[in-house]
Amino acid sequence: MGETLEPDHIAVRAPQLPGPFAVGRYARKLQEEMRRRARVLLIGEVTGVGRSKVQAYFELRDGEGAVPCVIWLDDLEKAGLPEGSLRDGAEVVIAGGPDYYPGGGQASPSFSFRATHVRLAGEGDLLARLEALRKQLKAEGLFQLQGQLRRPALPKTIGVVTAESGAARRDLLAGLERRGWGGTVVWAFAPVQDRHAAPAITAAIQDLAAQPQVEAIVVTRGGGSLADLWAFCDETLCRTVAMLRVPVVSAVGHERDSTLIDDVAAIACSTPTHAAEAAVPLDCGTARLGLERAAAVLSRAAEGAVRARTPHLVALARGPARALRRERLALNQKTREIRAASERGIAGRLGFQRRVAGVVLERAARRAAGAEMERRRAALHRAEVALRAHEPERTLERGYALVEDRQGEPVTDVSAASAAERVKLRFADGTVGARIEENR
Amino acid sequence: MSEKPESYEAAVERLEQIIDRLDSGQAGLRETLELCGEGRDLVTYCTAELDAVGEGLKELKLDELAANLAASTEAGGA
């Protein structure tokens, strides 16, 4: 390492500055400086009110900081505030400027804002503050965040921040039941109208959001003046809501857009009843009816699709059979035609062949015996076999039947069969009568 | 069911698409039967979701919910 560290007691050389001055004189100078600063109006919430014999003291604060304040009791009396209204949680406007008490031999020095006048903040003061805060949060993009979250149509568990005793709680429950919703409501009760309200509501919202089952959070309270609802304009509370990953439904008071939480929440409602509808967007009774209808549509579609195609499928199934019957009829017709032609040809050829055979046999007889005789006899036998194959009786022996009318003429087509009415079926071993019943 | 829907609303949206397609009359027999099967699965899922919030409203305080959660976590770990 090799580094040499300077000992602590070696003082760093003091910078070249004016002085040193006596501190008492400096303190008085500081007091003069402070008192020369511009007098202004401040607005904020009163906390830590106390009184001495001659003056009242308190802190004036908001979400970003605080200033210790004092006011002479004479000035306080002149302000004409209603009795007891300078109390913790009161929103006030004070007039005055910074002051510094240099202390004394025994008394400690202190800084304070010396108020010379005080009044309760009016609606206009609060609205001006609200507007400034609204602009700031909007510029930071905090109004869009919750709106981008998915709100489940049918949450199973919702969290609710509200006062334990209040109409808002009852109205919200009634609204949920009217929805036909029977899930779980998780209550996180909090004061909704004093200086403890904003931090308590903020903590309740954070605690609910930390529960994995909670799918949406409702923040609600009944109506009131802007001062009554002021906790719901708290900057920390609104920043917390804006950054949550769970959708928040706000239903504070009855006036739309009167509180800042309405701007940062996923959805703002005018009443707890509307908040119930926003937290559970689905009307369960209507949804059940819709599902029943959908199920009926599906059943009809499935049955209808099969039924509509049945005739076509049946027709397709019958196609081969019809084609087969057509082919069979055509084949039978051909067979009949061939048979008729064969019978006509055989009669002619038979006479000719018999004549030829007679000549041949005569020649054979004349040539008497010998090898030539034997060969010619064999050839003659083959011719005879071939001839027999063409005789109609051979066809009948193979299972065919010849249809003849009463006169013994062959019936070769359907119209002839219908005309004949009664026919004879000639088989190889005999003939039977038959009646034509139907002409298809 | 081939795949569990992402949410109730996703299931209903798909169900509406299926019914629109069936109503169009453009689906063939095979597609119709497949869509009907998928649609029936979605109806079953949605009905179960509605049944889960259909047994009467329950109320819990936040600390009770947290205690229940802690107890079930312990039971799961035991």
Interface residues (C-beta under 8 A of the other chain):
Chain A: R150 P152 A153 L154 K156 G159 L173 L176 E177 G180 W181 G182 G183 T184 V185 V186 W187 A188 F189 A204 D207 L208 Q211 P212 Q213 L282 C284 A287 R288 G290 L291 A294 A295 V297 L298 S299 A301 A302 A305 V306 R309
Chain B: S7 Y8 E9 V12 L15 I18 I19 L22 D23 A27 L29 T32 L33 L35 C36 G39 R40 V43 C46 T47 E49 L50 A52 V53 G54 E55 G56 L57 K58 E59 L60 K61 L62 L65 A66 L69
